[in-house]
Amino acid sequence: MTVDLPAGLLLVFGELGANVSEDEFSDWLDNEHVPARLTIPGINTALRYIAADGKEPKFASVYDVNSPAVLDSDEYKNLFPGASANEKDIISRLASLQRRVYTLVSTLQHPDTADKPEALPGKYALLAFWEPAPEDEVEFNKWYDEEHFPLLAKVPGYLRARRFKLNAVNDVAPSATTPTDLPAYMAYYEWDNPNYVGTDEMKAANSTDWATKITAKTRPNPPDVRILQLLKKF
């Protein structure tokens, strides 16, 4: 399983709360916040998602970066003190704006997308957050790369799967608390249709003997899963 660039990812979950409207939040993200981040060298793409699972946070943004080190650069850090009064005001009223920084571990892209750059990003995404017991980490990674990703590639509508390991997390909303116990790994799956969850192929990928062995000691069990729909590609 090869690792390709971009080799890092910034995932931001936004929970509006009672003091910010969806229209205000979307206008700020689309016209100010995200475009400013795309001026930073090494931040390559940005996507905005909305929850398709009825859970909070309702909104997520994903930025592909050359390396997690990009998010420690002076150019990136200077965005925060240089933010507009509007941005500072909106962030101060959000219930949560949680930033998770990840490093790419492995990826498996459907071969049919190699000559179709327009196929990505997928219109639908599934994020799975979990981690193995420390003594099982090597086998956990081996299972993903040698069995789980290849089986998922058979699910109708599959486009790409990537795995990331957590580097850092913080919540920049003043009223929010930064979590201290997030799972170490995130799997990020992209699809071109919304009907992947209940397919026989998906069930088969999650019910092999090896999968049963691996998941028996993961945390949390079952994994924390988010199902998202793409709102906008920048």
Helices and strands as residue ranges (DSSP letters): E 8-15, H 22-28, I 29-33, H 34-37, E 43-51, E 59-65, G 68-72, H 74-77, H 85-93, E 96-109, G 111-113, G 117-119, E 124-131, G 134-136, H 137-143, I 144-148, H 149-152, E 158-171, E 185-191, H 200-205, H 209-215, E 219-233
